[in-house]
Amino acid sequence: MENITFEQLPQAVSMLIEKVGLLMDRVEEVLGKAPQRNGKGHNLLSLNEVAALLGKSASTIYSMTSDKRIPYHKRGNKLYFFEDEIIVWIEQGGTSGVTNESEINRRLEELRNGKKHKPSTFQTDNI
């Protein structure tokens, strides 16, 4: 095993997390615990399968879920993705599902209200 420098540590940890996730998925698959379909007929994808499908890293997919930029479902501490929802999301250009103007305006207003502004400078009048 090669020595890892401090600068390489974040990348190494990300790689380890991704590999552990792949191993967990494989173990669940071998043990028959990984559900492949739910009652609605949606094909379930793991985080690593979505990352492979989109050509992104697992950490990028985590970031996209925390920003709600990609459709996902969460049970406990595990993320699940439905293949058909991901395909529709890709077809929509990777948007978060905003389809009409009123929804766009509502989300824009949420962003505006949530944005923190620097305090304005005090103006002093000449006395």
N, C-alpha and C positions, 0 to 999 in steps of 0.2 A: 504494500500500500504506500502510495506516495505521500509526502508531507504536504499539508494544506496550510497556506499562509492565511493570515488574518483577513486579507483582502478577498481571498477566495472562499471564505467561510459562508457568506450568504448563498452563493451559488451551490456550494456543496450541500448545505442543509436543504435547499430546494430540491436538489437531485435526490437526496435521501428520502425526503417526504414523498416524492413521486414514485420512487421504487418501492417504498413500503406500501403505498396505496395499491400499486400493481400486484404486489405479493398478497395483500389482503384480499383483493378481488379474485385472484387465482385460488387461494385457499377456500374462500366462500363458494366458488364455482365447483371445486373438487368435492367439498362437503355437501353440496347440493342446497346450500342456504341462500344463494343469490337468486332472488326472484327475477325472472326474465320478463314476465308479463303480469299486468294486474287485470282486474275484472273488465276494464274498459278496452282491453286489447292494445294498450300503449306498450311499446317496446321500451323497457327501462335501460338507460345507459349510466354507467358510472362516470365519475369525474374524469378518470383517465381515458375512458372511451370518447368522451366529448372533446377532451384535449387533443386526442389523436385525430378525431373527425375534423376538427377545426384547424389542426396544425399549430396549436398553441401549447404552452406549458401549463401544467396543473396550477401553478401559482397565478398565472394570468387568468385562468378560469375562476379561481377563488376570488380574484380582484373583481372580475366581471359580475360575479354573484353578489358580492358585497355592495357594488354600485347599482345592483338590479338592472344590469345591461343585458342579461341573458335569462331566458326562462328556466326556472329550477324549482325543486321542491326539497324541503329539508325535514328529516325525521331524526330527532335527537341531534347528534353531531355529524350525521352522514348526509351528503347531498345526493339527490337523484335528479335525473333528467329524462324526459320523455323524448324519444327519437323524433316523433312527428312534430312536437313543439319546436325542437331545434331546427328541423327542416323548414318549418313555416317561418321561424325567426330569420333564418338565412335568406329565404325567398323575399322577406320584407326588407332586406338590406341590413340585417343585424340590428334593427331597431327594437326597442323594448315593448313593442305592441301598441304604440300610440297610433290610433287610426283616424280619429276625427279631430276637427279644429277645436271643439270645446275641451276635449281631453288635452290637447297640446297647450291651450291657454291655461288650463288648470295647473298643469305640471310646470309651466313657465312661471306662473304666479308663486307656486310652492318654492321654486328655486330662488326667485327674487326675495321672498320673505325669509328664506333660510340663509341668505348670504349675509355675512357679517361685513360691516363697513368700518373703515378706520374712522375714528372721531374727527370731525372737522376741526380745523384750527380756529382758535378764538380770534375774533377780529376786535381790535381795540380802536375806539374812536379817539381822534386827537383831542386832547382836553385843553 
